[in-house]
Amino acid sequence: MTVSLVQFRHGGARSVARLDDDGARAVPGATSVRELALAALRDGTRLADVPGGERVDLDMVELLPPIDHPDPAHLLLTGTGLTHLGSAEGRDRMHRAAAEDPQPTDSMKMFLMGVEGGKPPEGRPGVQPEWFYKGDGSQLVAPGQPIRSPAFALDAGEEPEIAGIYLIDEDSTPVRLGFALANEFSDHVTERHNYLWLAHSKLRPAALGPELLLGDLPADVRGTSRILRDGAAIWDSPFLSGEANMSHSIANLEHHHFKYRLFRRPGDLHVHFFGTASLSFSAGIRTQPGDLFEIEAAPFRLPLRNAIEVMDTETIRLRML
């Protein structure tokens, strides 16, 4: 039986629900998954053992991200790319066209490094993956809320994937709390101009599905990603995740993120995106404001839906003292 935790707000009050085969039930006295995790670490208990009380109709409440921090600066959004079998094809084609060079691109070279060395024997680090930074907790978008693309962005593209959720313990040990369905929103046109602009293309909001899936991620995760425009699907494609469909093991991706001491600050939360091999941009789709992203995958019971909005143009004025 799969067990998830869901954060929600109802009548202005925050609560947490346990979601399993018996449905959703409120966890007595709980207002945040973070506090439940801190209590479990103190008491030596498991999140999967939290009790469920009264039934909750999740269709009648405001769903929140499955993890958050009262100080958004202490929640970091990061990720890895070129981690899935097939993920290099679209990136390689995009960069090769830009360079008009028959030689393998740097993206393809990095992907092949992952295929050859991304799943080392247990206990040993493998080749390091591509890594990127997306922002802090202020960039996290709740299920059902709009993903706001900057006015200067050249593209507003989805990336359906799985994210690992982590809490850093008092002794600086990373603790994996679980997994979430995710839309790692990116600007693929900016990236296509020059792959050295990848860092710019990733500084965008990201959405998480409602559930924090507890326990291990299945080796073979199969889902669907679609884009709806005026209620009709303009793109609909399966996507694969889980280690059976990845060129890196999750443990290897975790090792190369948390090997940096600055990512092991006690009390911090981390949302780390594991990558994808399915993009509507690679199929020639150009999104527009009002389009609705819809991502679903078992064993997650609840889908992730977010519409696109474009932020107003901002004028940046610098001051000098």
N, C-alpha and C positions, 0 to 999 in steps of 0.2 A: 504494500500500500504506500503510495507516494503521499507525502505530507508537505504542505506549504504554509507560509505565514503571509498574511495580507494586512497592510496598514490601511486604515480608512478613517474618514471623518463623518460624523452624523450629528446633526443638531449642534454643530460647533465644537463638539468634543472628539478628540482623537481616541482610537481604539485599535486593537490588533485582533485578527481572527485566525483561528487554526482551520485550514482547509484540507479535507481528506475525503475519503469515499463516503463519509457520513454527511458531507456538506460543510458549510462554513459555520463555525461557532466562535463567539467572542472569548478571548482569553481573559479571565477575570482580573481586573485591576491593571491590565497592560495598556500603555499608551504609545509605546514605540518598540520596534524590533531591536533597536540598539540597546535599550535598557534591558530587554529580555536577555540579550546576548551577554551583556555585562554581568547580570545576575547569574546566568548559567556558568560563566567562567568562575565567579566567586564561589558558587555552591558545588561545582564539579558535576553539574547535570547536563542534559542534552536539550537543545531547542526542540527536537522532535517529540520530546516528552511533555511539553507544555500542555496543560489541560484546556479543553474547550468547554464553554458554558452554554449560554443562551444562543439559539440559532440566529444567524445574521443573513438577511437578504442582500447580497452584494449588488443587486440591481437597484437598490434603493438608497445607497450610500455613495459618498464621494471617495473614489479610490485614490490612494496616494502611492508614490513610489514605494517599493518594498523595503527600502532602507533610506534613511536620511540622518542628518546630524544637526543639532541646534545651531551650530556654527558652521555654515557651508564651507568655510576655508579649511575645515578638517575632514572633508570628504573629497577625494581625488578621483577624477575620471581619466583613465588611461586605456591603452589598447595595443594590440599587436595585429599586424597585417601579414598577408601571404602565408597564412597558417593552414588553409584548407586545400584539399586536393581539388585542383581546378581553379583555385583563386588567382593564380598567376596569369591565366589565359587572357582575361579582359585587361588586366594591368599591362601585360606585355604587349598586347596589340595596340593599346593606347599609346604607350611610350615608343614603340617601334615606328608607328605612323608619324609621330612627332619628329623622330630622329632620322627616319628613312635610312635605317642601317640594318642590314641583314644579320648582324651579330646579335647574340643574346643580350637582352637589356639587363641592367643591374637588378631589376625586379625579378626577372626569370632566374638570374644567378642566385639571388637570395632565396627564392622559392626552392630551387633544387638543393641548396644547402640544407634547407629544412627537411626535404624528403630524405636526404642521406643521413642527417644527423640530428633531427628534431625529436626522435623518440629513443633516447639512450636507455641503457639498462637501469633498472631502479637504483636510486641512490647516487647516480652520476649525472652531472649536467651535460646537456647536449649543446648544439650550436645555438647561438642567440638569435631571436627573431627580430624582424622589424618592430620598432616600438614608437608610440606616439602619445602625446598629451592632449587631452580634450578640454580640461578646465577643472573647476572645483564644483562643489555641490550646487552652486547657483545656476549651473548649466543643466541640471537634472530636471527632466520634464515628466510629469505624472501621466498615467494612462488617461486618455480622453482629452487631455489638454493640448493646445496647439504647439507645434514645434515652430519656433520663430526664427526665420532665416534672416541674417543681416542684409540691409539694403544693398551693401556692396558685393554680396555673394553673386557668383556667376551660375550657380547650380544649387538645387535643394534636393539632394538624393538620399534615398534610404539605404541602409545596410542591415539586413535582418540577421541577427546573430544571438549568441549566448554570452552573458557576462557573469564573471565570478564576483562574489560579494565577500569582502574581508574586513575583519576588525583586528587592529593591532593590540595585543594583550599588554599588560603592565610591564612584562619582561621583554618587550619589543618583539615578541613572536607573532607572526601573521597567523590568524585563525580564519579559515574559510567557513563562512556562515552558510553559504548555499549558492544557488545559481538563479539568474533571472533572464527572462526573454527580453531582447533589447532591439532598439533601432538606433544604430550608431550613425547618426545623420552626418553627411559629409558634402563637400563641394568638389565634385569630380571634374568639372570644367577647369577650375583653378589648378587642380593636380595635373590635368592633362597638358597644360601649357608647359610645365616643367616639374618633374618629380621632386625637385628640391623645394617646391612649394607644398609638398605634402603636409608639412607642419601647419601651414596656414589653412589648408583645406579641412583639417580636422578640428580647428578651433570653432566648434559649433555646438549647439545643444544636443542632448541625447535623451531618448526616452527609455524607460524601463517598464516592462509588463508588471501587473499587480502582484505577482507571486514571487516570494523567495522560496525556491524549491530546496528542501532540506535533503541532506544525504548526497550520494554520488549522482553525477550526471550519467544518463545512459550512454553507452558507447556509440549508439546510432540514433541520432535525433533527426526526425524528418518533419518539416513544416511547410507552410505556404506563405508567400509574401505577395501581396497584391496592392494595386493602387486604384482607388475609385475616384472618378470624376463625374460630378452630377449624378451620383448614385450608380454608375455603371463602371465595371472593371475595364481599365485601359491596359492593364498589365497584370498577369497572374502567373506565378512561377513557383515551383517547389524549391526549397533550400535544404541543405544538409548540414548537420553539425555533429558534435560528439567525436571522440577520438578515432573512431573507425573511419571518419571522413576527413581527418586532419593530418597534416604533415608534421605537426608537433604534438607532443603529449601536453596535457594541461599542466602536469607537474613541471615540465620544462619551461613553459611560459611563466608559471608562478615563480620559479627559481630566478629567472632573468629579470623579473620585475623587482622582487623583494631582496635581491642581492645588494641593492643600493640602500645604504643605511637611512637616507632621508625618507624612504618609504616604509620605515619600521618605527615610526614615532608613536609611542603608546597613546591609545585612545582614538587614533585616526581611523577613518573608514576608507576603503578602496573599492571602486567599481572598475573592473578590468575586462575590457571587451576582447573576445577571443578571435574575432574575424569572421569572414563569410566568403562564399564563392558565388553568390547570387546578387546581381545588381541590375536594376531596370535601366540604368545609364548605359550599361554594356549592350543592351538590346535597342538602344536608340531612343529611349523614352526621355522626354524632357518634362519635368513636373512644373506645375504652376500653382499659385496661391489658391487655396480651397480644396486642392486634392487631398484625399484621405489615405494614409498608409494603414494597412491592416496586416498584422503578422500573427501567426498562430502556429503552435507546434506542440505535440505531445512530448513529454508527460505534463506540460503546463495546461491547466484546465481553462484558463482565461486568456482571451486574445489581447493584443496590444493595438490600440487604434489612436492615431494622432493626425490631425489635419495640419496643412502647411499655412503659415502666415509669414508675411514679410514685414520686418521692422521698419519703422520710419528712418529716414536718413538722419544721421547724427552729425553735428558739427563739433569737432574736437578742438578745444582751445587750450593751449598750454600756458601756464603762468611761470614766471621766474621770480625768485626772491633775491 
